[in-house]
Amino acid sequence: MAQKAVKMPVDTHMRLLRIAKEDGVSMGELVTELVDELETRRFWQGVKEDYERLNADPVAKAQYDADLAEWDAFGNDILDLEEPYEVRLVEKG
């Protein structure tokens, strides 16, 4: 895998190194995990903001609610025909 150096304050580097050692991962793995978490947090923040905008617009909210009601009336019958999915939790690490 290609690697790239990143300039950062020494204090930040030392904090990353400490956390990586505590977690038993490389600094690269830790940075990847932190970036993944940041992307996820930003995604859900965007979803929250989208719903806030939707709820602030009564016309759009009414249309959204009508669309949901239509899907709810239609969708449940289809789901009943599907085989249940097996869900297994896998520990990371």
C-alpha positions in Angstrom: 0.0 0.0 0.0 1.3 3.5 -0.8 2.1 5.6 2.1 2.2 9.4 2.6 3.8 11.5 5.4 1.6 13.9 7.2 3.0 17.0 9.0 1.4 17.6 12.4 2.4 19.1 15.7 4.6 16.9 17.9 2.0 17.0 20.6 -0.6 15.6 18.3 1.8 12.9 17.1 2.5 11.9 20.7 -1.2 11.7 21.5 -1.9 9.5 18.4 1.0 7.3 19.3 -0.2 6.9 22.9 -3.8 6.0 21.8 -2.5 3.6 19.1 -0.4 1.8 21.7 -3.3 1.7 24.1 -5.6 0.2 21.4 -2.9 -2.2 20.1 -3.1 -0.8 16.5 -0.7 1.0 14.2 -0.9 4.8 13.9 -2.1 4.3 10.3 -4.9 2.1 11.5 -5.9 4.6 14.2 -5.9 7.5 11.8 -8.1 5.4 9.3 -10.5 4.7 12.2 -10.6 8.3 13.2 -11.3 9.5 9.6 -14.0 6.8 9.3 -15.7 8.0 12.5 -15.4 11.7 11.3 -17.0 10.8 8.0 -19.8 8.9 9.7 -20.5 11.8 12.2 -20.6 14.3 9.3 -23.0 12.1 7.4 -25.4 11.8 10.3 -25.1 15.5 11.0 -26.1 16.1 7.4 -29.1 13.8 7.8 -30.1 15.7 10.9 -29.8 19.0 9.1 -31.8 17.7 6.2 -34.6 16.6 8.5 -34.5 20.0 10.2 -34.9 21.8 6.9 -37.7 19.4 5.9 -39.6 19.9 9.2 -39.3 23.7 8.8 -41.2 23.5 5.4 -44.8 22.5 6.1 -45.6 21.8 2.4 -42.5 19.6 1.9 -43.1 17.9 5.3 -46.8 17.1 4.3 -45.6 15.7 1.0 -42.9 13.6 2.7 -45.4 12.3 5.2 -47.9 11.4 2.4 -45.1 9.6 0.5 -44.2 7.6 3.7 -47.8 6.6 4.3 -48.0 5.4 0.7 -44.8 3.3 1.0 -45.9 2.0 4.4 -49.2 0.8 2.9 -47.5 -0.8 0.0 -44.2 -2.0 1.5 -45.2 -4.2 4.4 -46.8 -6.9 2.2 -43.7 -7.2 0.1 -41.5 -7.6 3.2 -43.6 -10.4 4.5 -42.8 -12.5 1.4 -39.0 -12.4 2.0 -37.1 -14.9 4.0 -35.7 -13.6 7.3 -32.1 -12.6 7.2 -29.6 -14.1 9.6 -27.8 -11.4 11.5 -24.5 -12.2 13.1 -22.4 -9.7 15.1 -18.7 -9.9 14.5 -16.2 -8.4 16.9 -13.7 -6.1 15.3 -10.1 -6.9 16.0 
